[in-house]
Amino acid sequence: MTIRLGANPIGWSNDDLQEIGGETPLATCLTEAREAGFEGMELGNKFPREPLALKTALAPYGLACIGGWHSIELLKRSAREEFDLARPHRDLLKAMGTDVFIVAETSNAIHGDRAKPLSRRPHLPAGGWKAYGDKITELAELLLAADGLKLCYHHHMGTIVQSEADIQAFMANTSPPAYLLLDTGHATWGGADPAALARRYRSRISHVHCKDVREAKMEEARAGDWSFLDSILGKGDELGVYTVPGDGIVDYVGVFRELRGYSGWVVLEAEQDPKKAPTLAYAKKGVAHLKAAFKESGLI
């Protein structure tokens, strides 16, 4: 099995609230990512979106392009329309040599709206899952047939696929080549056990995001009905819900035991304010914890 360790730049510069880490140059992100021990990076708002420019930016650091978030609106569009609209992103990923195509439904998502508490997140009626799942599967088939890309669906707080029940409904109403991006932090906060998800859906997990959860802060955010952004950034001088692996309640040895046989990227994330949680120090802590968990679990 080949496990490659990557990072998402959201710990350096936030995508949903771009003033958080907005002053951090891309070069700092890439320099620190390499120092922390990552082999590749997902895309963020500061990355070039033209192949030559992106290759030029990554090459000095020896970092691969893993892929990056792509918002879809299949509640409003057909699979063919979504496929056609994704042409620039598809072309970029192919040029960069990655097959990871990360998607999430954002037509009615609230995770980027600081004024909306998570209690107001959207729900898909039980009768709507089949039609939505059919569109996801069709889009996945188009991506694979035309471009060799794997659709990796990102369950996410503040969206229609947040809870364990949502994930189950999504998976029951889709089929390969539609795959799941397992996110340990979103699973935990959404009320699911990431190890149980890994066990249940192992054959359909094609990408993994690893972040940890501060339990006390998660419970405070739930009790106060905070927005997603307030929850992850923390109020005042306090830290937020998410942190790096090894700094919270997620049992990574348990998760990786259920993922034995997985081959692909394991991506460290931690949506934090870098002024409160210095990114490089936290990244190094997360890398050390993941590498130890890989060995203890038998993943590598």
C-alpha positions in Angstrom: 0.0 0.0 0.0 1.2 3.5 -0.7 0.3 6.2 1.8 1.2 9.8 0.9 1.0 12.5 3.5 -0.3 15.9 2.3 -1.7 19.1 3.7 -4.5 21.5 3.1 -3.4 25.1 3.2 -6.4 26.2 5.3 -4.2 26.1 8.4 -2.2 28.9 6.9 -4.9 30.8 5.0 -8.6 30.3 5.5 -10.7 29.9 2.3 -14.1 30.7 3.8 -12.9 33.8 5.7 -10.0 35.0 3.6 -8.8 37.7 6.0 -7.8 34.9 8.4 -4.2 34.2 7.4 -4.7 36.6 4.5 -1.3 38.2 5.1 0.6 34.9 4.9 2.4 34.6 1.5 2.0 31.4 -0.4 5.7 30.9 -0.3 5.6 30.8 3.6 2.8 28.1 3.4 4.8 26.0 1.0 8.1 26.4 2.8 6.6 25.4 6.1 4.6 22.6 4.6 7.8 21.0 3.3 9.6 21.6 6.6 6.7 19.8 8.4 7.2 16.8 6.2 4.4 16.9 3.6 4.7 15.5 0.1 1.8 17.3 -1.5 -0.7 20.2 -1.1 -4.3 20.6 -1.8 -5.3 23.9 -3.5 -6.3 27.0 -1.7 -7.3 30.6 -2.6 -3.7 31.7 -3.0 -2.6 29.0 -5.4 -2.3 29.7 -9.2 -5.0 28.0 -11.3 -3.1 27.8 -14.5 -1.0 24.6 -14.9 2.4 26.2 -15.7 2.1 28.8 -13.0 1.1 26.2 -10.4 3.9 23.8 -11.4 6.3 26.7 -11.1 5.0 27.6 -7.6 5.2 24.0 -6.3 8.4 22.8 -7.9 11.0 24.6 -5.6 9.4 22.8 -2.7 9.1 19.3 -4.3 5.4 19.3 -3.5 2.8 17.5 -5.6 -0.6 18.9 -6.3 -3.2 16.7 -4.6 -6.4 18.3 -5.8 -8.7 20.8 -4.2 -12.2 21.7 -3.2 -14.7 22.2 -6.0 -18.2 23.5 -5.1 -21.1 21.9 -6.9 -24.8 22.8 -7.1 -26.5 19.6 -8.2 -29.6 20.6 -6.3 -30.1 23.2 -9.1 -28.2 21.7 -12.0 -27.9 18.6 -14.0 -24.9 16.4 -13.8 -24.0 17.3 -17.4 -24.2 21.0 -16.6 -22.0 20.6 -13.6 -19.5 18.6 -15.5 -19.3 21.3 -18.2 -18.9 24.1 -15.7 -16.1 22.2 -14.0 -14.0 22.2 -17.2 -11.3 24.6 -15.9 -10.8 22.7 -12.7 -10.8 19.3 -14.5 -8.2 20.6 -17.0 -6.0 21.9 -14.1 -6.1 18.6 -12.2 -5.3 16.5 -15.3 -2.4 18.8 -16.1 -1.1 18.4 -12.6 -1.3 14.6 -12.7 -3.8 14.1 -9.9 -7.0 12.1 -10.1 -8.5 13.5 -6.8 -11.7 15.5 -7.6 -13.2 16.8 -4.3 -16.8 18.0 -4.3 -19.4 19.2 -1.9 -22.9 20.5 -2.4 -22.9 24.3 -1.7 -26.1 25.5 -3.3 -27.7 25.9 0.1 -24.7 25.4 2.4 -24.1 27.8 5.4 -20.6 27.0 6.5 -19.2 30.1 5.0 -21.8 32.4 6.5 -20.7 33.7 9.9 -24.2 35.0 10.7 -25.9 31.6 10.5 -25.7 29.1 13.3 -25.2 25.5 12.5 -28.8 24.7 13.6 -29.9 26.4 10.4 -27.9 24.1 8.1 -29.9 22.6 5.2 -31.5 19.2 5.2 -32.4 17.1 2.2 -35.8 15.5 2.6 -35.8 11.7 2.8 -37.5 11.6 -0.6 -34.9 13.7 -2.2 -31.9 11.4 -1.7 -32.4 9.1 -4.7 -32.6 11.9 -7.3 -29.6 13.6 -5.8 -27.6 10.4 -5.5 -28.4 9.6 -9.2 -26.9 13.0 -10.2 -23.8 12.4 -8.1 -23.2 9.0 -9.6 -23.8 10.4 -13.1 -21.3 13.2 -12.5 -18.8 10.7 -11.2 -19.2 8.5 -14.3 -18.7 11.6 -16.5 -15.5 12.6 -14.7 -14.0 9.1 -14.8 -14.8 8.4 -18.4 -13.7 11.8 -19.8 -10.8 12.7 -17.5 -9.9 9.7 -15.3 -10.9 11.7 -12.2 -12.3 10.2 -9.1 -15.2 12.1 -7.5 -14.6 12.3 -3.8 -17.6 13.6 -1.9 -16.7 15.8 1.1 -19.3 15.5 4.0 -19.1 18.8 5.8 -20.6 20.7 8.6 -23.3 23.2 7.5 -24.2 21.2 4.4 -26.8 18.6 3.4 -24.3 15.8 4.2 -23.3 16.5 7.8 -24.6 13.8 10.1 -24.1 10.1 10.2 -27.7 9.6 8.9 -26.9 12.0 6.0 -23.7 10.1 5.1 -25.6 6.8 5.2 -28.4 8.2 3.0 -25.8 9.6 0.6 -23.9 6.3 0.4 -27.0 4.3 0.0 -28.2 6.4 -2.9 -24.9 6.6 -4.8 -22.7 3.9 -6.3 -19.1 3.7 -7.7 -17.4 5.5 -9.2 -18.8 8.0 -6.7 -16.5 7.8 -3.6 -16.4 9.3 -0.1 -13.9 11.6 1.3 -13.6 10.6 4.9 -13.0 13.6 7.1 -12.3 12.7 10.7 -13.1 16.1 12.1 -16.4 16.7 10.3 -17.5 13.1 11.1 -16.8 13.6 14.8 -18.5 17.0 15.1 -21.4 15.8 13.0 -22.0 13.0 15.5 -20.4 10.0 13.7 -17.6 7.7 14.7 -14.9 8.1 12.0 -13.6 4.6 12.7 -17.1 3.1 12.2 -17.4 5.1 8.9 -14.1 3.7 7.8 -15.1 0.2 8.6 -18.5 0.5 6.9 -17.4 2.3 3.7 -13.8 1.2 3.4 -14.2 0.1 -0.2 -15.7 3.4 -1.2 -13.3 5.8 0.6 -10.8 7.3 -1.9 -9.5 10.3 0.0 -8.9 11.1 3.7 -8.8 14.4 5.6 -7.4 14.3 9.1 -8.1 17.0 11.7 -8.9 16.6 15.4 -11.6 18.0 17.6 -11.4 19.8 20.9 -14.3 18.2 22.7 -15.0 21.0 25.3 -15.0 23.6 22.5 -17.3 21.5 20.3 -19.8 21.1 23.2 -19.6 24.9 23.9 -20.2 25.7 20.2 -23.2 23.3 20.2 -24.7 24.7 23.4 -24.3 28.3 22.1 -25.5 27.4 18.6 -22.5 29.1 17.0 -21.9 29.4 13.3 -19.3 27.1 11.7 -16.8 30.0 11.3 -17.2 31.2 14.9 -16.8 27.6 16.1 -13.5 26.9 14.2 -11.9 30.3 14.8 -12.8 30.5 18.5 -14.1 33.6 20.2 -11.7 36.2 21.7 -8.3 34.7 22.5 -9.7 31.2 22.7 -8.9 28.4 20.2 -11.7 26.8 18.1 -13.2 23.4 17.7 -10.7 22.0 15.2 -7.0 21.2 15.7 -4.4 18.9 14.3 -4.3 15.1 14.9 -3.1 14.3 18.4 -4.5 17.4 20.0 -8.1 16.3 20.4 -10.4 13.3 20.8 -10.1 11.4 17.5 -8.7 7.9 17.8 -6.4 7.8 14.8 -5.1 4.4 15.5 -8.6 3.1 15.5 -9.5 4.9 12.3 -6.4 3.7 10.5 -6.9 0.1 11.6 -10.2 0.2 9.8 -8.5 1.7 6.7 -5.9 -1.0 6.3 -5.5 -1.7 2.6 -6.2 2.0 1.7 -3.8 3.5 -0.8 -3.7 7.2 -1.5 -3.4 10.6 0.2 -3.9 11.2 3.9 -4.3 15.0 4.2 -3.8 17.0 7.4 -6.1 19.9 8.0 -6.8 22.2 10.9 -9.0 25.2 10.4 -7.5 27.5 13.0 -6.5 31.1 13.3 -2.7 31.0 12.7 -2.3 34.0 15.0 -3.6 31.9 17.9 -2.3 28.5 16.7 1.1 28.9 14.9 0.7 26.8 11.8 4.2 25.2 11.5 4.3 24.1 15.2 0.8 22.6 14.9 1.6 21.0 11.6 4.7 19.3 12.9 2.7 18.0 15.9 0.0 16.6 13.6 2.6 14.9 11.2 4.3 13.2 14.1 1.0 11.9 15.5 -0.2 10.6 12.1 3.1 8.9 11.4 3.0 7.2 14.8 -0.6 6.1 14.2 0.2 4.8 10.7 2.7 2.4 12.3 0.7 1.4 15.3 -2.4 0.7 13.3 -0.6 -1.3 10.6 -1.7 1.0 7.9 2.0 1.1 6.7 
